[in-house]
Amino acid sequence: MALKTAVIGCGGIGNTHGPIYMRHPDTELLGYCDIQEDRVEKSATRDGVRKWTSVAQMLEEVGTELDMVSVCTAGGDNGGDHYKPTMECLNAGLHVLGEKPISNNIEHAREMVALAKEKNLCYGINLNHRFTPPGAKAKEWITSGKLGTPLLCNMTMWIGNPNETSPWFHIRALHPHSLDIMRYYCGKAVKVQAFFNRSPKADGPDGKRVCWSNAQVNILFENDVVGHLTGSYDANPSHNLERCEVMGTEGRFVLDNCFEELTFYPRHSMELTVIKNSIMGGMSGFGQTFDKRIGRWIEQIKAGVDRTEIEASGEDGLAVQEIIEAAKTSWEENRVVDVAG
Ligand SMILES: NC(=O)c1ccc[n+]([C@@H]2O[C@H](COP(=O)([O-])OP(=O)(O)OC[C@H]3O[C@@H](n4cnc5c(N)ncnc54)[C@H](O)[C@@H]3O)[C@@H](O)[C@H]2O)c1
């Protein structure tokens, strides 16, 4: 039987989740929910499904039918609005796939994760960048020991985003993705040290951007890997969106642009292994990371996995926000900070 789902929040991203559920053979999209009448009307009419203007109304009408929801709200630092609908849906016994960042408020993030645990419900976050075939191959190289003992990790993620919701918008809204990739390969982060700057902006309050739009973050992982993140909201992602490099005692890999190209450089040989995205049946573009991530969420819910087995879980979403808050504290207090959790 198809899993019954609904999408909360009808911006660009809710309108990406909804059609994926429409197309997927294992899900039935019951409807869309948005507090903005015109937005929900448009999405529901397009897909021929129901519409609700509050989560309370949605739960009253179809709460007992639904298995799960996508929470695609936004808010402060693109995550401030997730808390209320997520708590309402978890309290109603629904599995939740939330958008990133899990929240711009770390206390709220901790509460949502704790409630999902208390209710024994699956809580996933759309950390979609890690859901690519070459990404999985790189993970396999680490777990099989091909790299030897992991030692170093360099991650770069840069896009152009002129928005200025708060000084911490760049690191909170973008870097759940990059930090999730780093954690995916290197495990738990324990210490953080960060520097930031703001690019020039003619109409900025002091001739600069409000948000700390460039970041250099050093991270020590529990397994002794030393990592570095370079992040920017002042770049052009058409040239290069992201790059992840992990080096171990036996070699290193470089994963370019999520799925474009994965290369293994062995320590003791000049013979490289290069895996390129196939033009015949490979990923067609970044948008497909949504299909892959949501597809995996559906697969795991359908299989009835234990909540602790959910990939890119609420716990993972919380862990990256804890690193982000530690980076903020490091910069504000000019010190190395222990990561909470
Ligand atoms: N995973 C990715 O690659 C990726 C990429 C871009 C954006 N995002 C994330 O997706 C999320 C949504 O982004 P967007 O650009 O679509 O945002 P948006 O602001 O365009 O849309 C959010 C919608 O949520 C609605 N909303 C707010 N509170 C609500 C509530 N309590 N109940 C019902 N509706 C409510 C708003 O009215 C709005 O229409 C953000 O968290 C963003 O960070 C993820």
The ligand as an SDF file (V2000), in Angstrom:
LIG
                    3D

 44 48  0  0  0  0  0  0  0  0999 V2000
   17.8520   20.7880    0.5450 N   0  0  0  0  0  0  0  0  0  0  0  0
   18.1630   21.7450   -0.3230 C   0  0  0  0  0  0  0  0  0  0  0  0
   19.0000   21.5770   -1.2080 O   0  0  0  0  0  0  0  0  0  0  0  0
   17.4650   23.0660   -0.1980 C   0  0  0  0  0  0  0  0  0  0  0  0
   17.6510   24.0610   -1.1770 C   0  0  0  0  0  0  0  0  0  0  0  0
   17.0140   25.2820   -1.0010 C   0  0  0  0  0  0  0  0  0  0  0  0
   16.2230   25.5070    0.1130 C   0  0  0  0  0  0  0  0  0  0  0  0
   16.0760   24.5190    1.0600 N   0  0  0  0  0  0  0  0  0  0  0  0
   15.2650   24.7050    2.2680 C   0  0  0  0  0  0  0  0  0  0  0  0
   13.8980   24.5190    1.9610 O   0  0  0  0  0  0  0  0  0  0  0  0
   13.0890   25.2750    2.8730 C   0  0  0  0  0  0  0  0  0  0  0  0
   11.9980   26.0220    2.0990 C   0  0  0  0  0  0  0  0  0  0  0  0
   12.5850   26.9170    1.1890 O   0  0  0  0  0  0  0  0  0  0  0  0
   11.6680   27.8050    0.1900 P   0  0  0  0  0  0  0  0  0  0  0  0
   12.6140   28.5810   -0.6260 O   0  0  0  0  0  0  0  0  0  0  0  0
   10.6840   26.9280   -0.4760 O   0  0  0  0  0  0  0  0  0  0  0  0
   10.9230   28.7630    1.2670 O   0  0  0  0  0  0  0  0  0  0  0  0
    9.6890   29.7600    1.0750 P   0  0  0  0  0  0  0  0  0  0  0  0
    9.8100   30.8240    2.1070 O   0  0  0  0  0  0  0  0  0  0  0  0
    9.5470   30.1720   -0.3600 O   0  0  0  0  0  0  0  0  0  0  0  0
    8.4060   28.8540    1.4240 O   0  0  0  0  0  0  0  0  0  0  0  0
    8.0870   28.4770    2.7160 C   0  0  0  0  0  0  0  0  0  0  0  0
    6.5890   28.4040    2.8230 C   0  0  0  0  0  0  0  0  0  0  0  0
    6.2380   27.9050    4.1220 O   0  0  0  0  0  0  0  0  0  0  0  0
    5.0210   28.5330    4.5130 C   0  0  0  0  0  0  0  0  0  0  0  0
    4.8510   28.3770    5.9730 N   0  0  0  0  0  0  0  0  0  0  0  0
    5.5370   28.9700    6.9670 C   0  0  0  0  0  0  0  0  0  0  0  0
    5.0850   28.5480    8.1700 N   0  0  0  0  0  0  0  0  0  0  0  0
    4.0930   27.6640    7.9270 C   0  0  0  0  0  0  0  0  0  0  0  0
    3.2420   26.8870    8.7470 C   0  0  0  0  0  0  0  0  0  0  0  0
    3.3430   26.9160   10.0790 N   0  0  0  0  0  0  0  0  0  0  0  0
    2.3280   26.0990    8.1680 N   0  0  0  0  0  0  0  0  0  0  0  0
    2.1960   26.0520    6.8180 C   0  0  0  0  0  0  0  0  0  0  0  0
    2.9800   26.7700    5.9820 N   0  0  0  0  0  0  0  0  0  0  0  0
    3.9160   27.5600    6.5230 C   0  0  0  0  0  0  0  0  0  0  0  0
    5.1820   29.9720    4.0450 C   0  0  0  0  0  0  0  0  0  0  0  0
    3.9440   30.6250    3.9570 O   0  0  0  0  0  0  0  0  0  0  0  0
    5.8820   29.7610    2.6950 C   0  0  0  0  0  0  0  0  0  0  0  0
    4.9600   29.7240    1.6220 O   0  0  0  0  0  0  0  0  0  0  0  0
   14.0610   26.1670    3.6610 C   0  0  0  0  0  0  0  0  0  0  0  0
   14.2650   25.5960    4.9300 O   0  0  0  0  0  0  0  0  0  0  0  0
   15.3490   26.1110    2.8570 C   0  0  0  0  0  0  0  0  0  0  0  0
   16.5080   26.2250    3.6510 O   0  0  0  0  0  0  0  0  0  0  0  0
   16.6730   23.3170    0.8990 C   0  0  0  0  0  0  0  0  0  0  0  0
  1  2  1  0
  2  3  2  0
  2  4  1  0
  4  5  1  0
  4 44  2  0
  5  6  2  0
  6  7  1  0
  7  8  2  0
  8  9  1  0
  8 44  1  0
  9 10  1  0
  9 42  1  0
 10 11  1  0
 11 12  1  0
 11 40  1  0
 12 13  1  0
 13 14  1  0
 14 15  2  0
 14 16  1  0
 14 17  1  0
 17 18  1  0
 18 19  2  0
 18 20  1  0
 18 21  1  0
 21 22  1  0
 22 23  1  0
 23 24  1  0
 23 38  1  0
 24 25  1  0
 25 26  1  0
 25 36  1  0
 26 27  1  0
 26 35  1  0
 27 28  2  0
 28 29  1  0
 29 30  1  0
 29 35  2  0
 30 31  1  0
 30 32  2  0
 32 33  1  0
 33 34  2  0
 34 35  1  0
 36 37  1  0
 36 38  1  0
 38 39  1  0
 40 41  1  0
 40 42  1  0
 42 43  1  0
M  CHG  2   8   1  16  -1
M  END
$$$$
